[in-house]
Amino acid sequence: MDVRRLGHSGLRVPALSFGTATFGGGNDFFKAWGSTDAGGASRLVDVCLDHGVTMFDSADVYSEGLAEEILGAAIKGKRDRLLISTKTTFPMGDDPNGFGSSRQHLVDAVDKALKRLGVEHIDLLQLHGQDYNTPVEETLSTLDEIVRSGKVRYIGASNFSGWHLMKSLAVSDRYGYPRHVAHQAYYSLLNRDYEWELMPLGRDQGVGAVIWSPLGWGKLTGKIRRDQPPKPGTRAHDIAETGPHYEPERLFRIVDALLGVAAETGKTVPQIALNWLLQRPTVSSIVVGARNEEQLIENIGAVGWSLSAGQVARLDAASDVPPAYPVWHQRGFPMLNERG
């Protein structure tokens, strides 16, 4: 497994991480992702560790804490061999203070996550969403206290706007608080919005991208084609109204390009889509999920080889869309951005 630095931090993480949203299946939404129990989770953790996938990503809202509990049970006796990343921000009940990035919620959420996971510290804590209500000074001073307590090692954000992430980094620099070293963001061949603002920010500020849903919410598996609609039992069918927006014809164009490269390389469509991401700037780790060992092994096969420049160019062309303003205007003056 390739190992990369997480942004400009000193932490080294595997190029592929394992996402635990498939653990538990605690409600209808997460059942569409998977319902892996403790025994199955333990086996998947062992397969990951055998292949160098040593970071496991979770969140308190995954099946209302059940995913963290199952992960905690699966890593017993293995804690010194792996990294844990988890997330908090979204509501975990009816408590009016049970969400967001306030001091009240963060202190409580971290303690509860540690208990569910059965560990003494979290390696990477990420704010799962952007909280417009809480001053970033309150959030970061609280995270500073939590890091100093030893309960958390590194902090990151997830699903932030560029301006809000940059504001947080500026406050950290001003007061000497920990900086966000990771941004867990959605990015795939199907939706490349991350490239417009968040990627340049990550390059400039040393924030590593931890990519979620790299296969476009299950659309880039190769199982969905012009003459082959999503099948029952998949996210693309069971919760089709959720996830990133896309145009069907553009999806089919991307899948056609993926199939063409698959025929040339002997790799699978998911492996090619993941390998394309691994070559993008700022990407530190890609979070892959799997309902079973077969899917996991296939995803791990995305590492250890590289698409050719020509193959990357074909995938770029098939997935390209006109960017939003001001990016389209800025791209008209390449001499102002020599780094590209």
Order of alpha helices (4+ residues) and beta strands (2+ residues): beta-beta-beta-alpha-alpha-beta-alpha-beta-alpha-beta-alpha-beta-alpha-beta-alpha-beta-alpha-alpha-alpha-beta-alpha-alpha-alpha
